[in-house]
Amino acid sequence: MSPLMWAYYAESTNGVCIEFDPTKIHFAADDICRPINYVDWPSREITIPVNVKSLTDLRSFIFDNVDSIFFTKSRDWDKENEFKVLT
């Protein structure tokens, strides 16, 4: 969608660009997948609460905050039209 991004991500226009329709891909049932949400002022840090004391607690925290941790980026990147898959 942008010549500058094409140069940056595709080895100065020597690479390839893959376009796909995510509605036609069969992801695994436990995959987390969706488009990125672009916002004006995303949080730049993630604070893990002091009550997170185990791996189970950490997994719960991550799943409860998956959108803000993995699926939110600055609006500066909105021309990427990014779709992310966590497996």
Residue pairs with C-beta under 8 A, 6 or more apart in sequence:
1 79
1 80
1 81
2 79
5 79
5 80
6 13
6 17
7 13
9 15
10 16
10 17
22 33
22 35
22 83
27 33
27 85
28 87
30 87
31 85
31 86
31 87
32 66
32 70
32 85
32 86
33 83
33 84
33 85
33 86
34 71
34 83
34 84
35 71
35 81
35 82
35 83
35 84
36 71
36 72
36 73
36 77
36 80
36 82
36 83
36 84
37 67
37 71
37 72
37 73
38 72
38 73
38 74
38 75
38 77
38 78
39 72
39 73
39 74
39 75
40 74
40 75
41 74
42 68
42 72
42 73
42 74
43 68
43 72
46 65
46 68
46 69
48 58
48 61
49 61
51 57
52 58
52 61
62 69
66 86
70 84
70 86
71 84
73 80
73 82
